[in-house]
Amino acid sequence: MKSGMIKNEDILNMNFYKKEKFTGSYLGMRYLIQKECEDDTEVFRVYIWPGPYNFASTENEKKTTSVFPFTPEGKQQVVDWMNEQWSTRKQEWPSR
């Protein structure tokens, strides 16, 4: 992974997600990460959208979501996916 991108430690530890969701942003790309249960399986659900508005104030059409296993490996997949989305869709993220 290139330096300067989102890192695993930037999105907090596994225990945090057992009780809370996490929101943040990276160079114009906003994100929300939370634990959910799908078919009796715990997963990370991740949403990304262009800033500057928060999740509730952004139209659903502007949000992209993906799901990953609720495991340490899945947490790394979350980071990798967000970095890939940011890199391949740079034109969508408002520059600051």
MARNU-903293 format. One line per 8 residues: number of its first residue (from 1); for each residue x, z, y of C-alpha. Coordinates in steps of 0.02 Angstrom, whole numbers. Example, Ala and Ser with C-alpha at 12.3 -4.5 7.8 and 13.67 -1.06 7.14 Angstrom:
MARNU-903293
1> 615 390 -225 ~ 684 357 -53
END
This chain:
MARNU-903293
1> 0 0 0 ~ 62 -41 174 ~ 107 102 288 ~ -13 133 430 ~ -166 107 323 ~ -287 237 255 ~ -201 352 130 ~ -273 457 -11
9> -235 620 81 ~ -328 555 236 ~ -496 568 147 ~ -480 751 96 ~ -482 827 -79 ~ -605 814 -223 ~ -677 989 -197 ~ -734 943 -20
17> -851 809 -89 ~ -938 930 -206 ~ -1028 1001 -53 ~ -1003 884 95 ~ -995 703 146 ~ -848 638 247 ~ -851 517 392 ~ -707 439 483
25> -642 280 559 ~ -491 168 551 ~ -454 44 691 ~ -635 -4 722 ~ -699 16 543 ~ -810 169 521 ~ -837 246 348 ~ -941 374 256
33> -891 441 84 ~ -1003 553 -20 ~ -1033 611 -197 ~ -1193 552 -280 ~ -1267 554 -455 ~ -1309 386 -532 ~ -1381 384 -707 ~ -1321 564 -733
41> -1144 515 -683 ~ -1055 581 -529 ~ -989 443 -418 ~ -913 414 -247 ~ -1026 307 -137 ~ -935 230 10 ~ -1010 144 161 ~ -913 48 292
49> -976 -29 454 ~ -908 -87 622 ~ -895 44 759 ~ -926 112 884 ~ -1091 186 825 ~ -1118 319 691 ~ -1200 287 522 ~ -1377 331 577
57> -1368 222 733 ~ -1302 67 644 ~ -1418 -65 570 ~ -1416 -69 379 ~ -1371 -255 383 ~ -1202 -209 459 ~ -1159 -84 321 ~ -1066 -125 161
65> -1068 -5 14 ~ -976 16 -150 ~ -973 145 -291 ~ -824 218 -385 ~ -805 352 -520 ~ -798 531 -455 ~ -622 557 -521 ~ -449 566 -441
73> -424 384 -494 ~ -592 339 -418 ~ -540 424 -255 ~ -386 311 -249 ~ -500 161 -284 ~ -603 214 -132 ~ -446 209 -23 ~ -388 43 -95
81> -560 -36 -70 ~ -574 25 111 ~ -399 -43 150 ~ -442 -209 69 ~ -605 -221 167 ~ -516 -180 330 ~ -378 -309 297 ~ -489 -452 239
89> -625 -428 371 ~ -520 -384 526 ~ -626 -495 638 ~ -777 -381 606 ~ -696 -222 669 ~ -704 -199 858 ~ -531 -183 932 ~ -494 -28 1033
END
